[in-house]
Amino acid sequence: MSTESFKALLKRALNSPYAETDIGLSLFRTCLETMHARYMEDYELKGPSLELGVGDGSSSMFINGEKSGAISVGLDMPLGMTFETKGLWWHPVATHYRSYVGGNMENIPFAGAAFETVYSSETMFYGMDMRATATEISRVLKPGGKFYCFNATEQWFNFDAVLSQLKCNIPSFSVPTDDEFVSIFEDTGLTCERRSYFFSPAMEILLHSVVDTGAGRVAEHSLLNRAPHELARKIEVLSELLEHEYDSSSGGFHHFLVFTQTGDAKENKIKGTDVLSFDPFDHLKCPVCTGTRFDFEESDIKCSGCDATYGVVCGVPMLVDEKQSGFSSIDLDASVTAPINRHLGYAQKTAGTIFNKFSDTVTQMLEQADGNALDLVVMAEQEIESKVLISRQTASALRYLLKRAYPNHSVSMRILKDPKESQPMLEPSGVPTLALYFSGGTALPESFREALQVRAVHTVHRVSLDIVK
Ligand SMILES: [Zn+2]
């Protein structure tokens, strides 16, 4: 048995930026995400991809090792609609999403066959209608597409005390039996090609016994509190334990499932959509009437089919039918929402300023271009990013403004890390490109500009904001 992968992943969990999230702070999350990442090492998330149940986004960021753009769209209920994770609040450290949408996985607001991959990490137990959810996942997957799912198993119902502790945290917790879970998805045309269990009852209960459960509260037991020499030994021991817990055939508290879409495309097969140019706004579906034509207004999106309007928060459409309620909803304390809203308000305003400054340039760029596409590339100097973390929220808001001004153009967005690190991975998209660069004073390197064939750059030099604590 090789424990090397586990060792490397555990070490990663304890380093920046994960060390600042639940992943580094809670021993349970450290082990859980390490296990998820180990499974996902065997697979490649082909784009366009959709993650269901984003929360703060740290979970799938960990499995993807921060690969920029690894997930095309992250979907969750709008902020405050789910108890444990608060819903979609897209922690600014989550660097791997191209875009977000507020939505309900029982009624996914995207047209059929829009995605190569759907990914879901420990979210299919919040009390949603599993048949409706499975039907929706199957509908949005392209033929041959994959659904990767980590979820709780029926094993929870054999342990009353641990279940009731979990229910303090997730009041609506429910799962069908494990075989039912598979057949619900197979009934929709998906084929289950893998099911692996992990975390035996002893492991799960032990880890939960040292986790301080409660909404939004972080456990005090963290490997980070260990002295370095002791930590190295703990990691060795845990790696062995995790290796032992990996890939068992039954009885675990969690299972990992891989499904393939073996049926035909359900509707509206999207042709020629490559990963780079994927514009989620072109694939939105109205959750009320299933219409796919929208008018983009300043602060909302209006369905042309049924006139339903949906809010837009900092460029993120919140496509939830007002008759739908959240799972385990909670009224969030203003101390939680105020800093998030301040953050989003600031990003929104910054995007407005940039848009106004560049709208003439962009119009010219697009008039001279052959096609109907526009690429937005956003990056921040590492130094700035570690302090302000504002770039991707600003990018979302800016992208929305661009889409609103040019609704017939496909607007893609790429968020890159520090240009010094990103340059080897660059590919020009071949369409007019607008780059937004957050820096402490330096200009975007010329070589970077050439590599991307950037036509316009806006550098934001001065950003100051108190970030969500
Ligand atoms: Zn509609």
Residues whose N, C-alpha, C, O or C-beta is under 5 A from the ligand:
A	BS01	ZN	C286 V288 C289 T290 G291 C303 G305 C306 D307 A308
